[in-house]
Amino acid sequence: MSLPALSARSVVQVTVSDPRVRPLLRELGEEYSARYGKDAHAELARYPDEEFTAQHGGVLLLLLEGGEPVAGGAFRRYDAATAELKRIWTHSGHRRRGLAREVVAELEREARARGYRRIYLTTGPRQPEARALYLTTGYQPLFDTEADPESIGPLPFEKHLPGHPDPGTDLRTGKATAQ
């Protein structure tokens, strides 16, 4: 018996209305509701969809494997220099494969390409996996890591992006753009 070949992975930028985003929002809502004991779907709808579009300084990415969404995440403009990560998700059937790290790295690249110098985020106190993800990917906790997370509430993190680009540089190619 041979093992199935790994499906090709790709990253796509999508809008919140893209049907491939539904599994992300559905699973996040169910998981947050189970962990926090209240309906989390209102929290997921807290920000207008357009905040996750390039026109408004944001992005929503999906990591596809064989054309199906297996992980995703987004950022929105927090301020002129800062992107705020939101909705980091890995499909329940694809966890423990490093996909969330890939999503975070891709979001960081995209934020840097858009001129952001810092990333800010919060995660819930009942999400130890997310806390561990951010700590192991270089995010600085803006809270006492020895304190009971439940006593803090949302756990804030930040990361300063290296090498702020010179204006007129395409970060994807490293070449000067026409002015």
C-alpha positions in Angstrom: 0.0 0.0 0.0 1.4 3.4 -0.9 0.9 6.6 1.0 -1.2 9.3 -0.7 0.8 12.2 -2.1 0.7 15.5 -0.3 -1.6 17.9 -2.1 0.0 21.1 -3.4 -0.4 24.1 -1.0 -1.2 27.6 -2.1 -2.0 30.9 -0.3 -4.8 33.0 -1.7 -6.1 36.4 -0.7 -9.9 36.4 -0.4 -12.7 38.5 0.9 -14.9 37.5 3.9 -17.7 36.7 1.5 -15.7 34.1 -0.3 -17.4 30.7 0.3 -14.1 29.1 1.2 -14.0 31.4 4.3 -17.1 29.7 5.8 -15.3 26.8 7.4 -12.9 29.2 9.1 -15.7 31.3 10.6 -17.9 28.4 11.5 -15.1 26.5 13.3 -13.8 29.6 15.0 -17.3 30.4 16.3 -17.9 26.9 17.5 -14.5 26.6 19.2 -14.7 30.0 20.9 -18.3 29.3 22.0 -17.2 26.0 23.6 -14.2 27.5 25.3 -15.9 30.6 26.6 -19.5 29.4 27.2 -21.2 32.0 25.1 -22.1 32.5 21.4 -18.9 33.8 19.8 -20.4 34.5 16.4 -21.1 38.1 17.4 -17.4 38.6 18.3 -16.4 37.3 14.9 -18.7 39.8 13.2 -17.4 42.6 15.4 -15.3 44.2 12.7 -16.8 45.2 9.3 -15.7 42.8 6.5 -14.1 45.7 4.6 -11.5 46.1 7.3 -9.9 42.9 6.0 -9.4 44.2 2.5 -6.4 45.9 0.9 -8.3 49.1 0.4 -8.7 49.5 4.1 -5.2 48.2 5.1 -6.1 44.6 5.8 -6.0 41.2 4.2 -7.6 37.8 4.7 -5.5 34.8 3.6 -6.4 31.1 3.2 -3.9 28.3 3.0 -5.3 25.8 0.5 -4.3 22.2 0.2 -5.7 20.4 -2.8 -7.9 23.5 -3.4 -9.5 23.2 0.1 -9.0 25.6 3.0 -6.9 24.0 5.7 -5.8 27.2 7.6 -6.2 30.9 7.4 -5.9 34.2 9.1 -6.3 38.0 8.6 -5.0 41.3 9.7 -6.6 44.7 9.9 -5.1 48.2 10.2 -4.6 49.0 13.8 -2.8 52.3 13.2 -0.6 53.7 10.5 2.4 51.5 11.5 0.6 48.5 13.0 -1.4 45.6 11.6 -3.6 43.6 14.0 -3.8 39.9 13.5 -7.2 38.4 13.7 -8.9 35.0 13.0 -5.9 32.7 12.9 -7.4 29.3 12.3 -6.4 25.8 11.4 -9.0 23.3 10.3 -9.6 20.8 13.1 -8.7 17.9 10.8 -5.3 19.5 9.9 -3.9 20.6 13.3 -0.4 19.8 14.7 1.2 20.2 11.2 2.7 23.7 11.5 0.0 25.3 9.3 -0.7 28.1 11.8 3.0 29.0 11.7 2.8 29.2 7.9 -0.2 31.5 8.1 1.4 33.8 10.6 4.6 34.0 8.6 2.6 34.8 5.4 0.6 37.4 7.3 3.9 39.0 8.6 5.3 39.0 5.0 2.2 40.7 3.7 2.1 43.2 6.5 5.7 44.1 5.9 5.1 44.4 2.2 2.3 46.9 3.0 4.6 49.1 5.1 3.6 48.0 8.5 6.4 48.0 11.1 4.6 46.3 13.9 2.1 43.6 14.5 -0.3 43.6 17.5 -2.8 40.9 18.5 -4.8 39.6 21.4 -5.8 36.0 22.1 -8.1 34.6 24.7 -7.0 33.3 28.0 -8.5 29.9 27.3 -6.4 29.4 24.1 -3.1 28.0 25.3 -2.3 26.7 21.8 -2.5 30.3 20.4 -0.4 31.7 23.3 2.3 29.1 22.6 2.2 29.8 18.9 2.8 33.5 19.4 5.5 33.0 22.0 7.4 30.5 19.8 7.2 32.7 16.7 8.8 35.7 18.4 5.9 37.7 19.7 6.5 39.6 22.9 3.8 39.2 25.5 2.5 42.6 26.8 1.3 40.9 30.0 2.7 39.0 33.0 3.3 35.5 31.7 3.4 34.2 35.3 -0.1 35.4 36.1 -3.2 33.3 35.7 -4.4 34.1 32.1 -8.0 34.2 33.4 -7.1 37.1 35.6 -5.8 39.1 32.6 -8.5 38.7 30.0 -7.4 39.0 26.4 -3.7 38.4 26.2 -1.9 41.1 24.1 1.2 40.5 22.1 3.4 42.5 19.7 6.1 41.9 17.2 8.3 44.5 15.5 8.9 43.6 11.9 12.5 43.6 10.8 13.9 45.9 8.2 11.4 48.6 7.5 11.5 49.0 3.7 12.6 52.1 1.9 9.8 53.9 0.1 9.6 52.7 -3.5 10.9 49.2 -2.9 8.8 46.2 -3.9 9.4 43.8 -1.0 8.4 40.8 -3.0 11.2 41.3 -5.5 13.6 43.6 -3.5 13.8 45.9 -6.5 13.0 49.6 -6.8 9.6 50.5 -8.2 9.1 53.2 -10.8 8.3 56.5 -9.2 
